Amino acid sequence: MSSPKPEKPSTAAMPVPPPLRNDCFALPAGVHWTPVDEALDLLRERLHPVCGVETIDLSQALGRVLAEDVIAARSNPPRANSAIDGYGFAGPAGEGVQVMPLLDGRAAAGGDFSGAVPKGHALRILTGAALPEGVDTVVLEEDVTVQAGHIAFHGPLKQRANARRAGEDVEAGDVILQEGRHVTPADLALLAAVGIGALAVRTSLRVGVLSTGDELAEPGIDAGAGHIYDANRPMLLALLERMGHSPVDLGKVGDNRDLLRAALDSGATRVDAILTSGGASAGDEDHVSALLGEAGAMQKWRIAVKPGRPLALGLWDGKPVFGLPGNPVAAMVCTLIFARPALALLAGMGWVEPQGFEVPAAFEKRKKQGRREYLRARVRDGQVEPFASEGSGRISGLSWAEGLVELPDGALHVRPGDPVRYIPWAGFGI
């Protein structure tokens, strides 16, 4: 008998996340340069999910974030069954040659054998078939001779050999997936196997991307000598999609405070968070910082990191804004190190740590005390090699690289063969 479908949660009954506080990005008094770990700790402490909850069918769940723990509606497998094609009987089987009468019929997946198998008798059984009454052990068909209504094989064979018990994988009532999980293709198989047809998930985090600067031109047109192409927007939109969010292109705005204010006003009605690039410092044309300051909910985080350093963080109409550096290399590093875990929290995924590992260095480098450094790098022949130039203007290094080497805050002299921490792009979920 099939298990009843789980009841769909009532979206109306789900709690609505509270808004972020205006001081959520405030730094402790007296802080001028913030170490990377302290910046990450502050984000982790002060942010919380801002996405609501909805109920969707399993077929729509790939890539969504679970809003609650998922409980198995039934066991997997639901009944004891055969792991192989063979012959079933009540085990165990002793040493030497074993001969058993063979019953008529068979047990196959999706159909029950009517009746019981008497002790000392055997029944033809196929992979996945429920074990009939009187069967708890299965012998592989290749090990069996069938003749004159009997089977013969060589023992011994342990009781319950080649048989799966009911609930061997999952028991009904088990928590199979936890709140905050990003649903994967493998999860869909597990959910289906235990009878889950609908899920309570977070609404997708909509993240807007806005580029700023008079110097920016759209790729594909004649930029002229005084302009550069906007490299950040396509990169950031793609990063957000890889992270599992819903990217929204908010376009680009020149160095005009009124136009930028209008773009932020419009964006805040369409998205849950905004990434800007450029205008995050304190110069005359750094309008992102100026406008967030006017809104009364802005903090300038001078982070001891290379590349990167300045991050303008604030709220615009209640929506968090991450003001990234204009340099594409710094913008990507800051997105991966700071924006990625922050956005994951906002989306209801919890805090996500990058997954890295130690690899022998294929380079030598000295660094000073005081800031964390990230080198574009890739692994070859079991060693990690950095891009030829550390210059943050070398965008080609992002394509050349397959991840980042993370060098700690303290002074360091890396020699060839020394272990260093390498985080591949996949370790950032991209």
C-alpha positions as CSV (number, residue, x, y, z in Angstrom):
1,M,0.0,0.0,0.0
2,S,1.4,3.4,-0.9
3,S,2.3,5.9,1.8
4,P,0.1,9.0,1.9
5,K,1.6,12.2,0.6
6,P,2.9,14.6,3.3
7,E,0.6,17.5,4.0
8,K,1.7,20.7,2.4
9,P,2.7,23.4,5.0
10,S,0.6,26.4,5.0
11,T,2.6,29.3,3.7
12,A,0.4,31.7,5.6
13,A,1.4,30.1,8.9
14,M,5.1,30.4,8.2
15,P,7.0,33.1,10.1
16,V,8.1,36.2,8.2
17,P,11.8,37.1,8.7
18,P,12.3,40.4,10.5
19,P,14.0,43.3,8.7
20,L,17.7,43.9,9.1
21,R,18.6,46.6,11.7
22,N,20.1,49.8,10.5
23,D,23.2,49.2,12.6
24,C,23.7,45.6,11.4
25,F,27.0,46.5,9.7
26,A,28.3,48.8,12.4
27,L,31.9,48.2,13.5
28,P,33.1,48.3,17.1
29,A,34.2,51.7,18.2
30,G,37.8,52.6,17.3
31,V,38.2,50.0,14.6
32,H,40.1,51.2,11.5
33,W,41.5,48.1,9.8
34,T,39.4,45.0,10.2
35,P,41.0,41.5,10.0
36,V,39.3,39.1,7.6
37,D,38.2,36.8,10.3
38,E,36.6,39.6,12.4
39,A,34.8,40.9,9.4
40,L,33.4,37.5,8.7
41,D,32.4,37.0,12.3
42,L,30.5,40.3,12.3
43,L,28.6,39.3,9.2
44,R,27.8,35.9,10.7
45,E,26.5,37.4,13.9
46,R,24.4,40.2,12.5
47,L,22.7,38.9,9.4
48,H,19.8,36.5,9.3
49,P,17.5,35.1,6.6
50,V,15.4,37.7,4.8
51,C,13.6,35.3,2.4
52,G,10.1,34.1,3.0
53,V,8.8,30.5,2.7
54,E,6.8,28.8,0.0
55,T,5.7,25.2,-0.7
56,I,6.7,23.7,-4.0
57,D,6.5,20.3,-5.7
58,L,9.5,18.1,-5.7
59,S,10.0,18.6,-9.4
60,Q,10.7,22.3,-8.8
61,A,13.0,21.8,-5.8
62,L,16.5,21.6,-7.5
63,G,18.7,24.4,-6.2
64,R,16.2,25.6,-3.6
65,V,16.9,26.1,0.1
66,L,15.0,24.0,2.6
67,A,13.0,26.1,5.1
68,E,12.6,23.2,7.5
69,D,14.0,19.8,8.3
70,V,12.6,17.1,6.0
71,I,11.1,14.0,7.7
72,A,11.0,10.6,5.8
73,A,7.4,9.8,5.1
74,R,8.2,6.1,4.8
75,S,11.2,3.8,5.1
76,N,13.7,3.1,2.3
77,P,13.4,0.4,1.3
78,P,9.8,0.1,2.5
79,R,10.0,-3.7,2.7
80,A,12.8,-6.3,2.9
81,N,13.9,-7.1,-0.6
82,S,16.4,-8.9,-2.7
83,A,19.7,-7.2,-3.7
84,I,20.3,-9.7,-6.6
85,D,18.7,-12.0,-9.1
86,G,18.8,-15.5,-7.5
87,Y,16.9,-17.9,-5.3
88,G,15.4,-17.1,-1.9
89,F,15.0,-19.3,1.1
90,A,15.1,-19.3,4.9
91,G,18.8,-19.1,5.8
92,P,21.5,-19.8,6.8
93,A,22.9,-22.5,4.6
94,G,25.4,-24.9,6.0
95,E,28.7,-26.2,4.6
96,G,28.9,-28.3,1.5
97,V,26.4,-29.0,-1.2
98,Q,22.9,-27.7,-0.5
99,V,19.8,-29.1,-2.4
100,M,16.3,-27.6,-2.1
101,P,13.0,-28.1,-3.9
102,L,12.1,-25.2,-6.1
103,L,8.6,-23.8,-5.8
104,D,6.6,-22.8,-8.9
105,G,6.4,-19.0,-9.7
106,R,8.7,-16.2,-8.8
107,A,8.9,-12.9,-6.8
108,A,9.6,-9.8,-8.9
109,A,9.9,-6.1,-8.2
110,G,6.5,-4.5,-8.1
111,G,4.6,-7.7,-7.6
112,D,4.1,-9.9,-4.5
113,F,4.4,-13.6,-4.5
114,S,1.2,-15.0,-3.1
115,G,1.8,-17.5,-0.3
116,A,4.7,-18.5,1.9
117,V,7.9,-20.4,1.2
118,P,8.2,-23.5,3.4
119,K,11.4,-24.1,5.4
120,G,13.9,-25.9,3.2
121,H,12.3,-24.8,0.0
122,A,13.5,-22.1,-2.5
123,L,11.8,-19.6,-4.8
124,R,13.1,-17.7,-7.8
125,I,13.5,-14.1,-6.9
126,L,14.6,-11.0,-8.8
127,T,16.5,-7.9,-7.8
128,G,14.3,-5.5,-5.8
129,A,11.5,-7.9,-5.2
130,A,10.0,-7.9,-1.7
131,L,11.0,-11.0,0.2
132,P,8.0,-13.3,0.6
133,E,7.1,-14.9,3.9
134,G,9.6,-17.6,4.7
135,V,12.5,-15.9,2.8
136,D,15.3,-14.0,4.4
137,T,18.4,-15.1,2.4
138,V,19.2,-15.1,-1.4
139,V,21.8,-17.1,-3.3
140,L,23.2,-15.6,-6.5
141,E,21.8,-17.3,-9.6
142,E,25.3,-17.8,-11.1
143,D,26.1,-20.0,-8.1
144,V,23.1,-22.3,-8.6
145,T,22.3,-25.3,-10.7
146,V,18.6,-25.8,-11.5
147,Q,17.5,-29.3,-12.4
148,A,14.4,-31.5,-11.9
149,G,12.5,-29.0,-9.9
150,H,15.4,-28.5,-7.4
151,I,18.3,-26.1,-6.9
152,A,21.8,-27.0,-5.8
153,F,24.6,-24.8,-4.6
154,H,27.7,-24.9,-2.4
155,G,27.4,-23.5,1.2
156,P,28.0,-21.9,3.5
157,L,25.8,-18.9,3.1
158,K,25.0,-16.5,6.0
159,Q,21.5,-15.7,7.0
160,R,20.2,-12.5,5.3
161,A,22.9,-12.7,2.7
162,N,22.1,-10.6,-0.4
163,A,19.0,-9.3,1.2
164,R,18.2,-5.7,2.2
165,R,16.2,-5.2,5.4
166,A,13.3,-2.8,5.5
167,G,14.5,0.7,6.5
168,E,18.2,-0.3,5.9
169,D,18.9,3.0,4.3
170,V,16.3,5.3,6.0
171,E,13.6,4.7,8.6
172,A,10.2,6.4,8.4
173,G,10.4,9.4,10.7
174,D,14.1,10.0,10.2
175,V,15.4,13.6,9.5
176,I,16.8,13.0,6.0
177,L,17.7,16.6,5.1
178,Q,18.2,19.6,7.4
179,E,16.9,23.2,7.2
180,G,19.1,25.4,5.1
181,R,20.3,22.7,2.7
182,H,20.7,23.6,-0.9
183,V,18.8,20.8,-2.7
184,T,21.0,18.8,-5.0
185,P,20.1,16.2,-7.8
186,A,21.1,13.4,-5.3
187,D,18.7,14.9,-2.7
188,L,15.8,14.6,-5.2
189,A,16.4,10.9,-5.4
190,L,16.4,10.6,-1.6
191,L,13.3,12.7,-1.3
192,A,11.4,10.8,-3.9
193,A,12.5,7.4,-2.4
194,V,10.9,8.2,1.0
195,G,7.7,9.6,-0.5
196,I,8.2,13.3,-0.3
197,G,6.1,15.1,-2.9
198,A,6.2,18.7,-1.6
199,L,8.7,20.8,0.2
200,A,8.7,24.0,2.3
201,V,11.6,26.1,0.8
202,R,12.8,29.6,1.1
203,T,11.9,32.0,-1.7
204,S,14.9,32.6,-3.9
205,L,17.1,35.4,-2.8
206,R,17.0,38.0,-5.6
207,V,20.3,39.9,-5.8
208,G,20.7,42.9,-8.0
209,V,23.9,43.9,-9.7
210,L,24.6,47.5,-10.4
211,S,27.8,48.9,-12.0
212,T,28.8,52.5,-11.5
213,G,31.2,54.9,-13.2
214,D,31.3,57.3,-16.2
215,E,34.1,55.3,-17.7
216,L,32.1,52.1,-18.3
217,A,30.8,51.0,-21.7
218,E,28.8,48.0,-22.7
219,P,30.8,45.2,-24.3
220,G,30.4,44.9,-28.1
221,I,30.2,48.6,-28.8
222,D,33.0,51.0,-29.7
223,A,34.1,52.2,-26.3
224,G,36.5,54.9,-27.5
225,A,39.8,55.8,-25.9
226,G,38.2,57.2,-22.7
227,H,36.2,54.2,-21.7
228,I,36.6,50.7,-20.5
229,Y,34.1,47.8,-20.9
230,D,32.0,46.8,-17.9
231,A,33.6,43.5,-16.8
232,N,32.1,43.3,-13.4
233,R,28.4,43.0,-14.1
234,P,28.5,39.9,-16.3
235,M,30.9,38.3,-13.9
236,L,28.9,39.1,-10.8
237,L,25.6,38.0,-12.3
238,A,27.1,34.7,-13.3
239,L,28.6,34.2,-9.8
240,L,25.2,34.8,-8.2
241,E,23.6,32.2,-10.5
242,R,26.3,29.7,-9.6
243,M,25.7,30.3,-5.9
244,G,22.1,29.4,-6.3
245,H,20.5,32.9,-6.1
246,S,18.3,34.7,-8.6
247,P,20.5,37.5,-10.2
248,V,18.8,40.7,-11.4
249,D,20.7,43.0,-13.8
250,L,20.2,46.6,-12.6
251,G,22.4,47.9,-15.4
252,K,25.0,50.6,-15.0
253,V,24.9,54.2,-13.8
254,G,27.4,57.0,-14.4
255,D,28.9,59.2,-11.8
256,N,25.7,61.1,-11.1
257,R,24.4,60.9,-7.5
258,D,20.8,61.5,-8.5
259,L,20.8,58.8,-11.1
260,L,22.4,56.4,-8.7
261,R,19.8,57.2,-6.1
262,A,17.1,56.5,-8.6
263,A,18.7,53.2,-9.6
264,L,19.0,52.1,-5.9
265,D,15.4,53.2,-5.3
266,S,14.2,51.1,-8.2
267,G,16.4,48.2,-7.4
268,A,15.3,48.0,-3.8
269,T,11.7,47.4,-5.0
270,R,12.8,44.4,-7.1
271,V,15.5,42.6,-5.1
272,D,16.4,41.4,-1.6
273,A,20.0,42.5,-1.8
274,I,22.2,44.6,-4.1
275,L,25.8,44.3,-5.2
276,T,27.4,47.4,-6.6
277,S,30.9,47.7,-8.0
278,G,32.9,51.0,-8.0
279,G,32.2,54.1,-5.9
280,A,32.9,52.3,-2.6
281,S,35.8,54.5,-1.5
282,A,35.8,58.1,-0.2
283,G,36.7,60.1,-3.3
284,D,34.7,62.8,-5.0
285,E,33.1,60.4,-7.4
286,D,32.5,57.6,-4.9
287,H,28.7,58.1,-4.8
288,V,27.8,54.6,-3.5
289,S,29.5,55.4,-0.2
290,A,28.1,58.9,-0.1
291,L,24.5,57.8,-0.7
292,L,24.7,55.0,1.8
293,G,26.1,57.5,4.3
294,E,23.2,59.9,3.6
295,A,20.7,57.1,4.2
296,G,22.1,56.7,7.7
297,A,22.8,53.0,7.5
298,M,26.3,52.8,6.0
299,Q,29.6,51.5,7.2
300,K,33.0,51.7,5.5
301,W,34.8,48.4,6.3
302,R,38.6,48.8,5.7
303,I,39.5,45.2,5.6
304,A,43.1,44.0,5.9
305,V,42.9,41.9,2.7
306,K,44.7,41.9,-0.7
307,P,43.2,42.4,-3.2
308,G,40.2,44.3,-2.0
309,R,40.3,46.4,1.2
310,P,37.4,48.9,1.0
311,L,33.9,47.5,1.3
312,A,30.9,49.8,1.6
313,L,28.1,48.1,3.5
314,G,24.7,49.5,4.3
315,L,21.0,49.3,3.9
316,W,18.9,51.0,1.2
317,D,15.2,51.0,1.9
318,G,15.8,48.1,4.2
319,K,17.7,46.1,1.6
320,P,21.4,45.2,2.2
321,V,23.9,46.8,-0.2
322,F,27.4,45.4,-0.7
323,G,29.6,48.1,-2.2
324,L,32.4,46.2,-3.9
325,P,35.7,47.6,-5.3
326,G,35.6,48.5,-9.0
327,N,38.6,46.4,-9.9
328,P,37.3,43.1,-11.3
329,V,39.9,41.0,-9.5
330,A,39.2,42.6,-6.2
331,A,35.4,42.5,-6.9
332,M,35.5,38.8,-7.4
333,V,37.7,38.0,-4.4
334,C,35.6,40.2,-2.1
335,T,32.4,38.6,-3.5
336,L,33.7,35.1,-2.8
337,I,35.2,35.8,0.6
338,F,32.6,38.2,2.1
339,A,29.5,38.5,0.0
340,R,29.1,34.8,-0.6
341,P,28.7,33.7,3.0
342,A,26.6,36.8,3.8
343,L,24.2,36.2,0.9
344,A,23.9,32.5,1.9
345,L,22.8,33.7,5.4
346,L,20.3,36.0,3.9
347,A,19.0,33.2,1.7
348,G,18.5,30.9,4.6
349,M,21.4,28.5,3.8
350,G,23.3,29.3,7.0
351,W,27.0,30.3,7.0
352,V,29.0,28.6,4.2
353,E,32.7,28.1,4.6
354,P,34.9,27.7,1.6
355,Q,36.3,24.2,1.2
356,G,40.0,24.3,0.8
357,F,43.0,21.9,1.4
358,E,46.7,22.1,1.8
359,V,48.9,21.7,-1.3
360,P,52.7,22.0,-1.7
361,A,53.7,25.3,-3.1
362,A,55.4,25.5,-6.5
363,F,56.6,29.1,-5.7
364,E,58.5,31.3,-3.3
365,K,56.9,34.4,-1.8
366,R,57.5,36.7,1.2
367,K,54.6,38.7,2.7
368,K,54.5,41.2,5.5
369,Q,52.5,41.1,8.7
370,G,49.0,42.7,8.7
371,R,46.8,41.5,6.0
372,R,45.5,38.3,4.4
373,E,46.4,37.7,0.8
374,Y,44.6,35.8,-2.0
375,L,46.6,34.7,-5.0
376,R,45.0,33.5,-8.2
377,A,46.4,30.0,-8.6
378,R,45.9,26.5,-10.0
379,V,47.2,23.0,-9.3
380,R,49.6,21.2,-11.7
381,D,51.5,18.0,-11.0
382,G,50.4,18.0,-7.4
383,Q,51.7,21.5,-6.6
384,V,50.0,24.8,-6.6
385,E,51.3,27.6,-8.8
386,P,50.3,31.3,-8.7
387,F,49.5,33.6,-11.7
388,A,52.6,35.3,-13.0
389,S,51.5,38.7,-11.7
390,E,49.8,39.8,-8.5
391,G,48.6,43.0,-10.1
392,S,44.9,43.3,-9.5
393,G,44.4,44.8,-12.9
394,R,45.3,41.6,-14.7
395,I,41.8,40.2,-15.3
396,S,43.2,37.4,-17.4
397,G,44.5,35.8,-14.2
398,L,40.9,35.0,-13.2
399,S,40.4,32.9,-16.3
400,W,43.9,31.3,-16.0
401,A,43.3,30.4,-12.4
402,E,41.3,27.5,-11.0
403,G,41.1,28.8,-7.5
404,L,42.8,30.9,-4.8
405,V,45.8,30.4,-2.5
406,E,45.0,31.9,0.9
407,L,48.0,33.3,2.8
408,P,47.4,34.1,6.5
409,D,47.5,37.5,8.2
410,G,50.9,37.2,9.7
411,A,54.4,37.6,8.1
412,L,55.3,34.6,6.0
413,H,58.0,33.2,3.8
414,V,56.7,30.6,1.5
415,R,59.3,28.3,-0.1
416,P,58.8,25.6,-2.8
417,G,57.3,22.5,-1.2
418,D,55.8,24.3,1.8
419,P,52.1,23.5,2.4
420,V,49.7,26.4,1.5
421,R,45.9,26.5,1.6
422,Y,44.3,26.2,-1.8
423,I,40.6,26.8,-2.4
424,P,39.4,25.7,-5.8
425,W,36.5,27.5,-7.4
426,A,34.4,24.5,-6.6
427,G,35.3,25.1,-2.9
428,F,33.4,28.4,-3.2
429,G,30.4,26.7,-4.9
430,I,31.1,28.1,-8.3
